[in-house]
Amino acid sequence: MYGLHEKYIASMKLQATLFVVVAVFGEAFSGKLLLILLDGFRWDYFDQGLNLPAFTEIFRRGVRARQLVPAYPPVSYPNHYTLLTGLYVESHGFVGNEMYDVTTGKTYSPWFDNLTAADRSFMYDDSEPLWISAVKQNKRVYMFHWVGCEVTIQGRQPTYCRRHTDVPSIADLRRDLDDSVELFLNSSADLAVVYHEKVDDDGHRYGPMTSKVNSAIQEVDEELGRMLKKLASPDLGDTVDVMIFSDHGMTTISPSQVVNVSHVLPTSSVDVILNGYGSHVYIWPKPGRLQEVYNALKDYSPYYTAYLKEDIPARWHFQHHRRVPPILLAAKMPWYIDTPNFGYYAYDTGPMLGEHGFDPAQADMSGIFTAFGPSFVPGMTSEKLPNVDLYQIMCNILNIKPRSHNGTWSRVSHMIKDVSGSRPLQSALTVVVLCIILAFLNTWCLPNQ
């Protein structure tokens, strides 16, 4: 006779084995992912004949989109959130580097020091970004100089946040990349996110395609070269996927190409004006004054277009959120709009000579995307790719369930070795099969009483 006690002990051992196998196989489907956002890195900076050995090696080993098309408006924070939610701006609600919310009557921006912790959470709470979804699904997330990583979103924060306090230096980038690789080496992180701003800052100060910007690009390439050597460690093997992208491009502007609407704008009829550095302006008229303000602006200059909210081009996906203004002034590239509360922007180095935020269809607004690692098919390319498409790749690599998004898998599937687009599903099916096998073994191994 095979006693009940012995049968119970044998069954418990098999169940314990099942849990171990499920955990091991489930984890095997989860990748390690490093995200690097290079702010303001225009798509054709690669076409100037610069010596960029690290980027050249990355292109050889991995995938690339010739142009990464930003969401409207092509400015930093809205596109940072688009990249890590897969949502157009009207869906995630981060509508500008500065934004006004009619429900609270407050103006918000990540760089405002006077915002409370609740205010900061409020800015982000309309959607759930990748790093919060990852934490919710038991991933370890380390973020370096990412604007807003310190914010509590839907009650959660990343595992670690190195706060953004100023334009990160090239030394900051080196440290952030070194720390990221070390975290992967010691198995402390599933996702690391690095933000570098210097290319954008120099683009604003000196204009694109200048020696200053080229120097900043070459410095980045040197740090990526150091990263490639560290990732070649035998202790890592081919286990880390790296995705490098930018939020937008940059175009040349001039103080001689400015439209000043201060002369015609009836400021007594306006509640709020937010100037997106002159490439776009948001206006909230006082109640009952919408048509008056719009009529004063709509035909004033051929160098911008005045839109009522409902007339904003549908292809921009920038109509349906409460923070989208009743009136949008969209400058025609490369013109700049001055408003009563905001003149032509100047740095300590002089007038701003580079800008973004114009129609995303303009090539100068496009950014970069390249990636390499075990999940990517070497040599695969795409001519143009909407930046909403990258989020689904990130979720696939990390084996996390994506939130609803605006990406299209068929536009990126040729770049990814797992072409099903559903690695979590594959993992789940594998676990189910293992359960069936072990359940059979449980029945087969235990003798009858």
N, C-alpha and C positions, 0 to 999 in steps of 0.2 A: 504493500500500500504506500502511496505517496501522500504523506500527511498534509492536512490543510495548512499547517504552519510552514512546512517546507515549500509548498506551492505558493503561499503568499510571499515568502522571502524571494523565491525565484522570480515571481512576477514583479516585485519591487525592483529587483536588479535590472530586469529588462526595461522597465519604465525609466529607470535612471539613465540607462544607456540611451534610450530614445531621446530624452531631454538633451543629453550631451551632444548626440549626433545632430539633432535639429539645430541646436545653438551653433555648432561648428559650421554646418552647411549653410545656415542662414547668414552667418557672418561672412562666409566666403563670397557671397554675392554682393557684399557691401564694399565699395571702393574708398580709396583715400583721394581727396580732391583738394587741389590748391587753386584758388581764384586770384587773379592779379588784374586789378583795374588801373589802367594808365589814363588818367584824366586828360581829355583834349588831344589825344593822339590821332591825328587825321590819317585817313586811309592811305593817301598817296605820299606820306612821308617816306615810305619805303622806296619810292621811285626816283630818288634824287642822286643815286649813285653812292650813298653812304656805305662805309665799310661796317657791316653789322653781322659779324660771324655768328652770334648766338641766335638772332632771329632767323638767319639763313639755315642754321641747323634745325631749328624748331620747325620751319616750313618743310624741310626735307623729311623730318620724322613724323610730322603730324598732318593736321588739316588746316584749312585756311578759307576765310571768306574775303574776297577782294575788298568789299565794302560792307560794313555793318551799319545798317540804316537805323538811326535813333528814333525814338518816339518824340512827338511834339509836346512841349517845346524842347529843342535839342540843347538843354542845359543840364547841369550836373545832377542835382538831387532828384528831380523827376526821373531821370534815366537810370540813376543808381537803383531806384526802387523798381523801375521797370525790369532791369536786368535780373534782379533777384526775386521778382514775383511773376515774371512772364505776362504782366498786365500792361495794357495801355494806360496812359495817365488818367483818363477819365474814370477808369475802373479802380485804380489804387488810391487816388485822391491826393497824391503829392504833386500839386499842379504847378509848382514853381520853386525856385530857390527861396523866394518869399511868397507867402500866400495868405489870403484873408478868408476867414470863415464866417459866413453870415449868421450861423447859429450861435456863435459865441461873441461876435463883434470884435474878435482879436486878430492881429497879424502875427504870423508864425514864420520862423526860420530856424534851422539847426544852429545858426551862429548867434542867435539872440541870447544874451546872458541873463535876461530878466525873466525867462520862462521858468515856470515851476516844473517839477517832475511830471505832474499831471498834464500840463500843457504839452510837454515833449511826447508823452505817450499818445496824446490826442492827435498829434500830427501824423502818426504812423498807424493808428489803430484801424483804419478802414480796410486794411488787407494784411495778410500774414506773409512776411518774407521768408526766403529760404532758410536763413539761419534760425528763425524761431521754429519753423516746421521741423528742422533737423533736431533741435534740442528736444522738442516734444516727442520725437521718435527715437530718443535715446542716443543721439549722436553727440560727439564732443566737438565743439565749435570754438575756434580761436580766431579773433578778428583784430587786425592791426591797422590803426589809423583810419578805419572806416567811419565816415561821418554818421553818427547816430547809433553806433554799436553799444553805447552805454545806456541807451534808452530801454525802459521796460515796455515791451510790446505784448499786449494780450497776456500780461502777467509773467512774461518770461524774458530772460536775457541770455546772451551767449555764454559759453563756459568761461571765456576770458575776453576782455576788450582792452586794447591799448588805444586810448582815446586820441582823436584828432584834435589838436590844439592850434596848429599852424601848418603852413605848407610843408609836408614832410620832405626832409633833405635826402640826398642820395645815400647818406650814411644811415638814415632811418630805413630806407628801402633795403639796404644790405642787412641790417639787423632783423628786419621783419621777415625777409626771405630765409635767413639763417635759422631764425627761431622756428619758422614753419617746417623746414626740412628736419630739424632736430625733433620736433614734435612727432613727425611721421616716423622717424627712426626709432624713437622709444615708445611708439604705439600709444601716444597720449591724445592724438587728434584724429578725427575723421574728416573734418573740413577746416581749412585755413583760408582766410580771406585777407588780402593785402591791397591797400590803396596807396597810389603814388600820384602826386599832383603837379610835379615840377614842369612837365611838358606843357600842361595847360597854362600854368602861371607865366611861363616865358612866352607862350604864344600870345597871351593877352598883352604883355608888356612890349614885346618887340615885333609881333606879327609872325604868321606862319612862314615856313621856308626861309628862316633867317639863321645866321650862324649860332645865335644863342639857343634857339630851339634844337638845331642839329646837335649841338653839344649835349643838351639834356637827353636827347634820344640815344646818343652814343654812350652816355653814362648808364642809362637804363640797360642797354645791350651788354655792357660789361658786367653788370650785376646779374643779369640773366645767365651769362656765361658761367659765372661762379656758381649759380644755382644748379646749372646742368651738371657740373662736376660733382657737386654734393649729392645730387639725385642718383648719380651713377654708383653710389655705394652698394657693395654686395649685400649689405644688410637690408637694403630696401628692395633690391631686385627691380622688376618692372611692375611696381605696385601703385605708383602715384600718377594720377591724371592731373594735368596742368591746363587750365584755360586762361588765356590772356585776351583782354578786350578793353575797349575804351567806351566812354559814354557818349561822345560826340566828336565832331571835328572842329575846325577853326577856319575863319576867313579874314582877309585883310580889310580893315576899315580905316577911315581917315576923319579927322576933325573938320575937314572941308565938305563932308557929305553928311550933313545933319539937318533934320527937320525939327524945328522947335514949335511945338503945338501950344506953347504957353500963350501965344497971342490970340488964339481962337477958342481955347478951352474955357468954358464958363465954370470956373472953379467953385463959385458959390452954389452951383447945382450938383456938385460932386461930393460924395462921402469919402471915397478911398481911391487913391491912385497908387499902383505898384508898377515900378519901372524895371523890367527884366533886362537891365543893362542896355536898354535902347533898342534891342532887336525886336522886342515885343513889350507892350504896355497893357496892364489890366486896369479897368475903370469900373467903379461902382457908382452910378449916379444916385442922387437922392430920390426918394419915392416920388413918382410922377414926373421926373425930369429925364427919363431915358431918351425919349425921342429928341428932346432939345439938345442934349449933349451929343448924341449920335449925328444929328444934322449938322452941328457945328464942325464936326471932325471928318465926315465921310468924304468930302470933296476938296479938302484943304490942300492935299499934296499927292502927286502921282507916285511918291516914293514909299508910301505905305498903303495898306488896305485896312479900313475900319470895318469890323464885323460885329453885328449883333450876335449874341450867343448862339441863336438857332441857325445862323448863316455860316458859322465856322465850317470850313471844309470837312466833310465826313471822313475823308481819308486820314485826317489828323487824329481821329478818335479823341476829340477834345471838346465835347459838348455837354455831356450829361452829368457831370458832378456838380454838387452845390458850390464848390470853390471856384469853378470856372466863371470868369467875370461876365457881367451883362454886355460889356463892350470890350473887344480885343482889338488893339492896334498892332498889326503885324508888318514890320518894316520889310521892304524889298532889298535883298542883299545887294550891295554892302552898306546900305544907308542905316542911319542911326536916328532914333527919336528922342528928343529932349522934352521933358515935362516940367511943370512948375516946381516940383519937389526934387528933381534929379537932373543935373546937367550932364555934360559929356564926362565920362569917367576918366580919371587920371590916377596913375600910380606915382610912387616916389621917383620913378625913372622917367616920367613924362606921360603924355596922353596915351590912352589905350590904343593899340595898333592892331589888335586881333580880337575877334568876337565870334560868338556862335548864337544859337537860339532862333535862326531863320528857318524857312521851310525845309523840312527834312529831305525833300526831293532834290535839293541842291547838293551836288556832289561834295562840296566843301564841308558839309555838315556830317558826312559819314565818318565812322570810326573804323577800328580794326577788330578782327577776331582771328585767333589762331589757337590751336590746342594740340597736345600730344600726350601719349601715355597708353596704357593697355586697352582702354576703351575705344581708341580712335584708329581709323583706317588710314595708314600713311598715304599721303599724296592726294587725298580727296579735297576738292575745292568747291567753292560756290562763288558766283560773281557778286551777287548781292544777297544779303540776309537780314531780315528784320530782327532787331535785337530782342523782341519778345520770344524768339525761338530758343534762346540759350538756356532759359530756366529749366525746360524739360530735360535737357541733356544733364544738367546738374543733378536733378532728382534721380534720373536713371542711374548715374554713376554711384550716388550715395545710397541707392536702394531705399529711398523714402517715397511715400505716397505724395504726389504733387497736389497742390490746390488747383482749383479751376483757373485756367490761364488762357491767353490769347495766342499761344504758339501753335505751330503746325508741324507735326512730327515728320511728315513726308519731305519737308524742306531740309531736314538735317539727318534723316535716317541713313543716307549714303555715307555719312561721315563716321557712323557709330558701328562698332562690331556687333553689338547686340541690337539687331535691326527690328526686333519686336517692339521696341519702345516701351517695354513693360517688364523691366528686370524684377521689380517686386513681385509681379505675378509669377514669373518663372521661379523665383525663390520659393514662393508659397506652394506652387505645384510640386517642386522638389521635396519640400517638407511633407506634403500630403503623401507622396509616393513612399517616402521613408517610413511614415507612420503605418501605412498599409503593410509594408514588408516586415516591420518589427512586430506588428500585431499578429501577423501570420507566424513569425518565429515564436512569439509568445505562446501561441496555441500549439504549435508543432513540437516545441522543445519540452513542454511540461507533460509528463506521462499521465495517463488516466489513473484515477484512484482505483 
